[in-house]
Amino acid sequence: MAENKYEEELAKLVLGEVSELVVEKGDFFLFREAWREHPDRDKIVGEAFLYGKIIYRFKS
């Protein structure tokens, strides 16, 4: 199985390499798979916007 692109994006978010992660409606379930397996998922908080766009930020 191919690696989920959001695994690397979540790692960058947690390490502070990026300040936010934008997930569009069509990518939500792919993102969710990576998020559910992440050990710090309770600190990764999303803010929903119109048309299914979600911006996730890491809250330490």
PATIRO-137678 format. One record per atom (N, C-alpha, C, CB): x, y, z; atom name. Coordinates in Angstrom, 3 decimals. Atoms other than C-alpha are relative to their C-alpha. Glycine has a CB too. Layout:
% PATIRO-137678
x	y	z	pado
X	Y	Z	CA
...
//
This chain:
% PATIRO-137678
x	y	z	pado
0.839	-1.172	0.000	N
0.000	0.000	0.000	CA
0.893	1.248	0.000	C
-0.959	-0.009	1.220	CB
-0.784	-1.225	0.101	N
1.286	3.500	-0.845	CA
-0.117	0.822	1.286	C
-0.458	0.831	-1.212	CB
0.000	-0.855	-1.193	N
2.221	5.925	1.896	CA
-0.980	1.153	-0.191	C
1.427	0.542	0.295	CB
0.968	-1.088	0.005	N
-0.420	8.483	2.749	CA
0.764	1.326	0.038	C
-0.990	-0.119	1.207	CB
-0.720	-1.276	0.062	N
0.783	11.993	1.796	CA
-0.202	0.835	1.264	C
-0.453	0.797	-1.219	CB
0.272	-0.786	-1.195	N
-0.785	13.397	4.949	CA
0.805	-0.441	1.213	C
-1.454	-0.069	0.322	CB
-0.871	0.417	-1.101	N
1.488	11.364	7.237	CA
1.177	0.959	0.107	C
0.500	-1.456	-0.207	CB
-1.130	-0.929	0.019	N
4.406	13.570	6.201	CA
-0.459	1.419	0.328	C
0.697	-0.029	-1.372	CB
0.519	-1.344	-0.267	N
2.279	16.728	6.286	CA
-0.313	0.186	1.487	C
-1.262	0.262	-0.842	CB
0.274	-0.069	-1.437	N
1.138	15.968	9.842	CA
1.295	0.085	0.807	C
-0.817	-1.220	0.445	CB
-1.296	-0.059	-0.687	N
4.739	15.389	10.913	CA
0.575	1.410	-0.081	C
0.993	-1.020	-0.612	CB
-0.482	-1.373	0.161	N
5.699	18.813	9.518	CA
-0.778	0.953	0.903	C
-0.117	0.445	-1.469	CB
0.841	-0.840	-0.835	N
2.787	20.395	11.357	CA
0.408	-0.110	1.471	C
-1.471	-0.383	-0.176	CB
-0.361	0.237	-1.401	N
3.739	18.839	14.699	CA
1.399	0.535	0.313	C
-0.071	-1.501	0.322	CB
-1.370	-0.482	-0.212	N
7.422	19.743	14.281	CA
0.121	1.517	-0.141	C
0.940	-0.675	-0.982	CB
-0.024	-1.447	0.154	N
6.511	23.355	13.526	CA
0.578	0.481	-1.313	C
0.764	0.597	1.103	CB
-0.528	-0.394	1.305	N
7.834	23.327	9.968	CA
-1.047	0.759	-0.815	C
0.475	-1.232	-0.776	CB
1.110	-0.748	0.594	N
4.407	24.573	8.814	CA
-0.941	0.391	1.133	C
-0.752	-0.845	-1.106	CB
0.877	-0.478	-1.076	N
1.900	26.562	10.855	CA
-1.421	-0.543	-0.118	C
-0.038	1.516	0.002	CB
1.334	0.538	0.184	N
-1.239	25.063	9.343	CA
-0.022	-0.954	-1.182	C
-1.013	1.125	-0.201	CB
0.171	1.002	1.045	N
-2.451	22.287	7.100	CA
-1.416	0.149	-0.541	C
0.263	-1.458	0.539	CB
1.308	-0.196	0.630	N
-5.285	22.918	4.634	CA
-0.426	-1.307	-0.665	C
0.042	1.169	-1.043	CB
0.549	1.229	0.566	N
-7.459	19.925	3.757	CA
-1.300	0.354	-0.717	C
-0.239	-1.090	1.110	CB
1.203	-0.249	0.789	N
-10.021	20.199	0.981	CA
-0.966	-1.165	0.167	C
0.350	0.210	-1.495	CB
1.080	0.978	-0.172	N
-13.302	18.298	0.987	CA
0.341	-1.367	-0.607	C
-1.280	0.531	-0.629	CB
-0.310	1.256	0.690	N
-12.112	15.666	-1.497	CA
1.107	-0.816	0.636	C
0.371	0.287	-1.400	CB
-1.129	0.687	-0.645	N
-9.044	14.790	0.604	CA
-0.273	-0.362	1.450	C
1.233	0.862	-0.071	CB
0.248	0.171	-1.426	N
-10.753	14.572	3.984	CA
0.209	-1.433	0.483	C
-1.397	0.433	0.321	CB
-0.110	1.378	-0.482	N
-10.957	10.781	4.243	CA
1.438	-0.511	-0.064	C
-0.910	-0.914	-0.813	CB
-1.417	0.341	0.062	N
-7.335	10.383	3.152	CA
0.732	0.625	1.198	C
0.625	0.483	-1.345	CB
-0.577	-0.670	-1.169	N
-6.324	12.942	5.806	CA
-0.391	-0.724	1.282	C
-0.455	1.468	0.061	CB
0.527	0.631	-1.216	N
-8.505	11.241	8.417	CA
0.728	-1.297	0.325	C
-1.492	-0.272	-0.150	CB
-0.749	1.244	-0.225	N
-6.688	7.917	7.952	CA
1.333	0.281	0.679	C
0.233	-0.738	-1.328	CB
-1.303	-0.344	-0.587	N
-3.329	9.547	8.720	CA
-0.176	0.601	1.386	C
0.763	0.984	-0.907	CB
0.252	-0.665	-1.288	N
-4.774	11.665	11.553	CA
-0.333	-1.012	1.090	C
-1.146	1.016	-0.134	CB
0.412	1.000	-0.999	N
-6.343	8.666	13.329	CA
1.174	-0.800	0.542	C
-1.020	-0.949	-0.602	CB
-1.168	0.777	-0.412	N
-2.966	6.903	13.483	CA
1.072	0.850	0.673	C
0.592	-0.701	-1.195	CB
-1.034	-0.892	-0.545	N
-1.010	9.951	14.677	CA
-0.078	0.045	1.532	C
-0.152	1.429	-0.586	CB
0.021	0.019	-1.469	N
0.028	9.851	18.370	CA
-0.432	1.331	0.634	C
1.368	-0.368	0.512	CB
0.376	-1.309	-0.543	N
-0.642	13.605	18.844	CA
-1.309	0.518	-0.583	C
1.103	1.006	-0.261	CB
1.224	-0.438	0.686	N
-4.043	13.674	17.158	CA
-0.898	0.873	0.868	C
-0.781	-1.201	-0.465	CB
0.834	-0.834	-0.872	N
-5.704	15.226	20.204	CA
0.485	1.448	0.046	C
-0.023	-0.578	1.410	CB
-0.546	-1.353	0.040	N
-3.470	18.298	19.720	CA
-0.095	0.621	-1.392	C
1.445	-0.013	0.459	CB
0.166	-0.496	1.364	N
-4.234	18.665	16.004	CA
-1.464	0.397	-0.149	C
0.425	-1.084	-1.079	CB
1.348	-0.548	-0.056	N
-7.279	20.918	15.871	CA
-0.376	0.606	-1.347	C
-0.113	1.055	1.118	CB
0.468	-0.504	1.276	N
-9.322	21.698	12.782	CA
-1.061	1.066	0.143	C
-0.527	-1.119	-0.823	CB
1.006	-1.043	0.082	N
-11.382	24.739	11.903	CA
-0.659	-0.114	-1.370	C
0.625	1.427	0.226	CB
0.727	0.230	1.243	N
-14.075	24.163	9.289	CA
-0.427	1.312	-0.650	C
-1.220	-0.876	0.257	CB
0.420	-1.144	0.796	N
-14.881	26.614	6.517	CA
-1.032	-0.457	-1.027	C
1.215	0.670	-0.697	CB
0.996	0.314	1.028	N
-17.415	26.771	3.702	CA
0.545	-0.966	-1.038	C
-0.472	1.273	-0.683	CB
-0.288	0.927	1.100	N
-17.475	24.104	0.999	CA
0.950	-1.134	0.377	C
0.580	0.758	-1.150	CB
-0.754	1.166	-0.439	N
-15.689	21.470	3.085	CA
1.470	0.212	0.268	C
-0.130	-1.034	-0.989	CB
-1.410	-0.295	-0.272	N
-12.330	23.194	3.530	CA
0.227	0.029	1.518	C
0.422	1.363	-0.651	CB
-0.344	0.033	-1.424	N
-10.682	22.543	6.928	CA
1.468	0.393	0.148	C
-0.270	-1.420	0.621	CB
-1.383	-0.384	-0.301	N
-7.571	24.205	8.324	CA
0.358	-0.577	1.363	C
0.186	1.567	-0.021	CB
-0.460	0.636	-1.233	N
-5.701	22.178	10.932	CA
1.235	0.722	0.525	C
0.306	-1.498	-0.234	CB
-1.139	-0.610	-0.672	N
-3.285	23.663	13.452	CA
0.400	-0.890	1.181	C
-0.337	1.454	0.475	CB
-0.494	0.789	-1.133	N
-1.129	22.054	16.145	CA
-0.036	0.851	1.247	C
1.436	-0.524	-0.260	CB
0.109	-0.699	-1.283	N
-1.959	23.134	19.697	CA
0.814	-0.763	1.032	C
-1.491	0.135	0.454	CB
-0.863	0.707	-0.956	N
0.877	22.200	22.050	CA
-0.412	0.235	1.430	C
1.432	0.420	-0.179	CB
//
